[in-house]
């Protein structure tokens, strides 16, 4: 709102200071500050409201140290995160930007699905919550919407550098000087792939066996990939949300990293200097990333050990979905296994534990376990590591993974 208002005032009346809103850096800073203030101010009021309404977490006794002391802690605190992201974005982002609209849709969509799951658990006293098939359906529909929008919308494209050609005596030569390039805007399913020279991957290569028809059907493969990524990352965040501040802190690290990647990908000068894919209009996502960072840090004020509130599925599904869609939009989704390594390991620990238990039970008649308990953070709890130490070390690993993610832009 403010972006459009002050842009109009600057152009129409040349009001001093109104031009500041043309700068992404200024609006990103304002979004971060406002989101932090909202999280801190309304967070306390929402926690008090949840306590008064006795909207507390039901704890299943797993024999973990300090676990039962968390019983009754207010849940559905993801509402704080949602409000702290959406309001600053509405105030400071360009609401005509297709990428911003997609991020707002993702936030609201997954916030609703997660909120419905929490509602069923808390108010209907059904510990299973929303059935998995309905969660999956919601994630699939979101993936289809995101995929089709990115493929069909005219404002979504990448800008490629093309060598100019000169012809002398019937022979064509390429000119390699930076000042002698042409540029073209194209619709493409290309994405960034780490550690390779060309640094780009086209989804059409996954259906190479179709030959020339691969280009005609690449959009379908692209949408399938998007659905898988959104589902995997949002569920990964959901599984990681098991210790005070764990999912919140790791999500903040990932959000800050994605903000950096969006800034360099949406800035022609930096993209050209780093020789990475330039995505026009994606720089606007820095405003959203700043709101995301402020919201997670603000929520961490109340969610750090010992937590005064839990985010519930309202927050965890939303955080994971936001990270997934954000990475897809800036075409860095193949970096997710590195950046979201914490989510990946947590997911894999559950998959490995369940698979190995079933296999050994079928083969030996008695199920065996690799970890003391899955997901992985509970394994360390049972090894008598204090909860704050586990969380802090996971954060440190998350920071290292974030640094590696950024460095991959130049490691080829």
Helices and strands as residue ranges (DSSP letters): H 2-13, G 18-22, H 24-52, G 68-70, H 78-92, H 98-122, H 132-152, E 158-163, E 165-168, E 171-174, G 178-180, E 181-186, E 190-192, E 200-202, G 203-213, H 214-240, H 246-265, H 268-274, G 282-284, H 285-303, H 312-329, G 333-335, H 336-339, H 341-364, H 376-382, H 387-407
